[in-house]
Amino acid sequence: GTAANMQIFVKTLTGKTITLEESTLHLVLRLRGGAKKRKKKSYTTPKKNKHKRKKVKLAVLKYYKVDENGKISRLRRECPSDECGAGVFMASHFDRHYCGKCCLTYCFNKPEDK
């Protein structure tokens, strides 16, 4: 015997009657399920922004000072560690010097007030 697939008569929107197999009808009904109105999802936490670097225009000017005799002096301290070499400056924070390349930190003598 053949697989029992029921034939169903369906009246179309134009008024024609067509025969469909039962499995086809199930498929159509399942496809219709997506057309409902959905509640808009409201997110509880705000969207995270990607971390952007602050752009400092002409940042080089912060590293050197030229006095009136044309003599150039460095404002930032250079990192003493071997892996950094001479060209790596240390960032000057209010209480310490910090090397961003090798993570070496020098604290000034003030901050220990225990």
C-alpha positions as CSV (number, residue, x, y, z in Angstrom):
1,G,0.0,0.0,0.0
2,T,1.0,3.6,-0.5
3,A,1.8,5.9,2.4
4,A,-1.5,7.2,3.7
5,N,-1.2,10.9,2.9
6,M,-4.7,12.4,3.2
7,Q,-5.9,14.6,0.3
8,I,-7.5,17.8,1.6
9,F,-9.6,20.2,-0.5
10,V,-8.6,23.8,0.2
11,K,-10.5,26.8,-1.1
12,T,-8.1,29.6,-2.2
13,L,-8.6,33.3,-1.8
14,T,-9.7,33.6,-5.4
15,G,-12.4,31.0,-4.8
16,K,-10.8,28.1,-6.6
17,T,-10.7,24.8,-4.9
18,I,-7.4,22.9,-5.0
19,T,-6.3,19.5,-3.6
20,L,-3.4,19.5,-1.2
21,E,-1.8,16.6,0.6
22,E,-2.0,16.8,4.4
23,S,1.8,17.2,4.9
24,T,1.8,20.3,2.7
25,L,-1.0,21.9,4.7
26,H,0.9,21.3,8.0
27,L,3.8,23.1,6.5
28,V,1.8,26.0,5.4
29,L,0.2,26.4,8.8
30,R,3.6,26.2,10.5
31,L,4.9,28.9,8.2
32,R,2.0,31.2,9.2
33,G,3.1,31.1,12.8
34,G,5.8,33.7,12.4
35,A,3.5,36.6,11.4
36,K,2.3,37.6,14.9
37,K,3.0,40.9,16.4
38,R,5.9,40.6,18.9
39,K,6.6,42.6,22.0
40,K,9.7,44.8,21.5
41,K,12.6,43.5,23.6
42,S,13.7,46.2,26.1
43,Y,17.3,45.8,27.2
44,T,18.0,46.4,30.8
45,T,21.6,47.4,30.6
46,P,22.9,50.0,28.2
47,K,25.0,49.0,25.3
48,K,28.8,48.7,25.9
49,N,31.0,51.0,24.0
50,K,34.3,49.9,22.6
51,H,37.3,51.5,24.5
52,K,38.7,54.3,22.4
53,R,42.1,55.8,22.9
54,K,42.2,59.5,23.7
55,K,43.8,61.3,20.8
56,V,46.3,63.8,22.0
57,K,47.3,66.1,19.2
58,L,51.0,66.8,19.0
59,A,51.8,64.6,22.0
60,V,55.5,64.9,21.3
61,L,55.4,68.4,22.7
62,K,54.8,67.0,26.1
63,Y,58.1,65.0,26.0
64,Y,60.7,67.7,25.3
65,K,61.2,71.4,26.2
66,V,63.2,73.8,24.2
67,D,64.4,76.8,26.2
68,E,65.4,80.2,24.9
69,N,69.0,79.2,24.2
70,G,67.8,76.5,21.9
71,K,68.7,73.8,24.4
72,I,66.5,70.8,24.3
73,S,65.6,69.1,27.6
74,R,63.5,66.0,28.3
75,L,60.5,66.4,30.5
76,R,59.7,62.8,30.9
77,R,61.9,60.2,32.6
78,E,63.3,57.4,30.5
79,C,62.8,53.8,31.5
80,P,66.0,52.3,32.9
81,S,65.1,48.6,32.2
82,D,67.1,46.6,29.7
83,E,64.2,45.6,27.5
84,C,63.0,49.2,26.9
85,G,66.3,50.9,26.1
86,A,66.7,54.7,25.8
87,G,63.8,55.7,23.7
88,V,61.0,54.6,26.0
89,F,59.6,57.3,28.3
90,M,57.8,56.8,31.5
91,A,54.4,58.2,32.1
92,S,54.3,60.7,34.8
93,H,51.3,60.3,37.1
94,F,50.7,62.5,40.2
95,D,52.4,60.1,42.6
96,R,54.5,57.8,40.4
97,H,56.4,57.2,37.1
98,Y,55.2,54.2,35.1
99,C,56.6,52.5,32.1
100,G,53.9,51.3,29.8
101,K,56.2,48.9,28.0
102,C,57.6,46.8,30.9
103,C,55.1,47.9,33.6
104,L,57.8,49.2,35.9
105,T,56.6,51.7,38.4
106,Y,58.6,54.2,40.4
107,C,56.7,55.8,43.3
108,F,57.9,59.2,44.5
109,N,58.8,59.2,48.2
110,K,55.6,61.0,49.3
111,P,52.7,58.5,49.0
112,E,53.5,56.3,52.1
113,D,51.6,58.2,54.7
114,K,50.5,55.3,56.9
